[in-house]
Amino acid sequence: MFRFIAILLVSILLITLLKSIIGVIMRGFSDLLQGGSGAQQAAGPSRPAVPMGGELKRDPVCGTYVGESTSVKKTVRGEVIHFCSVECRDKYRG
């Protein structure tokens, strides 16, 4: 029984090691075929600019936190209120 468990554990370790080695080799071939280096691959393709900073504001209707720059705004009695969507803005009673 012990021998069977030992063989099973060694087999699992060998399969995991083999899988890792094959993964490294395949990534190397992929880099070669795409003609880029690892540093260029890490940067990835350019993506559309998404505002990544700013303060989070809480939507008073659904409670979702939304970035100040991407929120839907409504001014009520001189105070700017931030919403996650037009639907929440329209539901707001205040």
C-alpha positions as CSV (number, residue, x, y, z in Angstrom):
1,M,0.0,0.0,0.0
2,F,2.8,2.4,0.9
3,R,4.6,1.6,-2.3
4,F,1.6,2.4,-4.4
5,I,1.2,5.8,-2.6
6,A,4.9,6.6,-3.1
7,I,4.7,5.8,-6.8
8,L,1.5,7.9,-7.2
9,L,3.2,10.9,-5.5
10,V,6.3,10.6,-7.6
11,S,4.2,10.3,-10.7
12,I,2.3,13.5,-9.8
13,L,5.5,15.4,-9.2
14,L,7.0,14.2,-12.5
15,I,3.9,15.2,-14.4
16,T,3.9,18.6,-12.8
17,L,7.6,19.1,-13.6
18,L,7.2,18.0,-17.2
19,K,4.2,20.3,-17.7
20,S,6.2,23.3,-16.4
21,I,9.2,22.5,-18.7
22,I,6.9,22.1,-21.7
23,G,5.2,25.5,-20.8
24,V,8.6,27.3,-20.7
25,I,9.6,25.7,-24.1
26,M,6.3,26.7,-25.7
27,R,6.6,30.3,-24.4
28,G,10.1,30.5,-25.9
29,F,8.8,29.3,-29.3
30,S,5.9,31.7,-29.1
31,D,8.3,34.6,-28.5
32,L,10.4,33.5,-31.4
33,L,7.5,33.3,-33.8
34,Q,6.1,36.7,-32.8
35,G,9.6,38.2,-33.1
36,G,9.4,40.0,-29.8
37,S,11.3,39.7,-26.6
38,G,9.9,39.0,-23.2
39,A,10.1,42.7,-22.2
40,Q,8.0,43.7,-25.3
41,Q,5.5,41.0,-24.6
42,A,5.0,42.2,-21.0
43,A,4.0,45.6,-22.2
44,G,1.3,44.1,-24.4
45,P,-0.7,45.9,-27.1
46,S,-1.7,49.4,-26.5
47,R,-5.1,49.8,-24.8
48,P,-7.6,52.6,-24.7
49,A,-6.9,55.1,-22.0
50,V,-9.0,54.5,-18.9
51,P,-8.9,57.0,-16.0
52,M,-7.0,55.2,-13.3
53,G,-6.8,57.7,-10.5
54,G,-9.1,59.9,-8.5
55,E,-11.4,59.5,-5.6
56,L,-14.1,56.9,-5.4
57,K,-17.6,58.2,-4.8
58,R,-20.5,56.1,-3.5
59,D,-23.7,55.9,-5.6
60,P,-26.6,56.8,-3.2
61,V,-29.1,54.6,-5.1
62,C,-27.3,51.2,-5.4
63,G,-24.3,51.7,-3.2
64,T,-21.7,51.0,-5.9
65,Y,-18.4,52.9,-5.7
66,V,-17.5,54.7,-8.9
67,G,-14.5,56.8,-9.9
68,E,-15.1,60.5,-9.7
69,S,-13.9,61.0,-13.3
70,T,-16.2,58.3,-14.8
71,S,-19.3,58.9,-12.8
72,V,-22.6,60.3,-14.0
73,K,-23.1,63.6,-12.1
74,K,-26.2,65.4,-10.9
75,T,-26.3,68.7,-9.0
76,V,-28.9,68.9,-6.2
77,R,-29.1,72.0,-4.1
78,G,-25.6,73.0,-5.0
79,E,-24.1,69.6,-4.2
80,V,-22.7,67.3,-6.9
81,I,-23.9,63.7,-6.5
82,H,-22.1,60.9,-8.3
83,F,-23.9,57.9,-9.8
84,C,-22.7,54.7,-11.5
85,S,-25.2,54.9,-14.3
86,V,-27.9,57.0,-15.9
87,E,-30.5,54.6,-14.5
88,C,-29.4,55.2,-11.0
89,R,-29.4,58.9,-11.6
90,D,-32.9,58.8,-12.8
91,K,-34.1,56.7,-9.8
92,Y,-32.6,59.1,-7.3
93,R,-35.0,61.2,-5.3
94,G,-33.3,63.9,-3.4
